[in-house]
């Protein structure tokens, strides 16, 4: 259900305005949701092995960096 809603939101927004700013806005929203979810999982699964937690932390950093990098297009 969430994927369908996300897909519809993307189609509608890009259909009305397919500018770089709109794409950057959608990417920023996705990165922010990803960071939020990954942090929630890190807090929820404190007993997870360190390799898994390290992968999650690296992904969080990558998503935060992407969000920062595309701000110039907003």
C-alpha positions, -999 to +999 in steps of 0.1 A: +000+000+000+028+024+009+046+017-024+014+024-043+009+057-025+045+067-030+043+058-067+011+078-072+026+108-054+057+107-076+036+104-108+013+133-098+041+156-088+063+149-118+032+150-141+025+186-130+060+198-128+089+177-141+116+202-131+149+194-114+134+210-082+105+186-081+128+156-086+152+169-059+122+175-035+110+139-040+146+125-035+150+146-004+117+132+010+128+097+003+162+102+019+146+117+050+122+088+053+151+063+048+172+080+075+142+080+099+134+043+093+170+032+096+175+051+129+143+036+142+156+001+133+190+008+149+172+018+181+148-011+180+174-038+174+202-028+198+213-065+200+220-067+163+255-077+152+280-049+147+284-056+110+247-051+104+246-019+125+277-006+106+260-012+072+229+007+085+250+036+097+269+038+064+236+039+045+223+066+068+254+087+061+250+081+023+214+092+024+222+122+044+250+131+020+227+127-010+201+149+006+227+176+012+241+173-023+208+178-041+198+209-020+212+230-048+184+219-071+156+227-047 
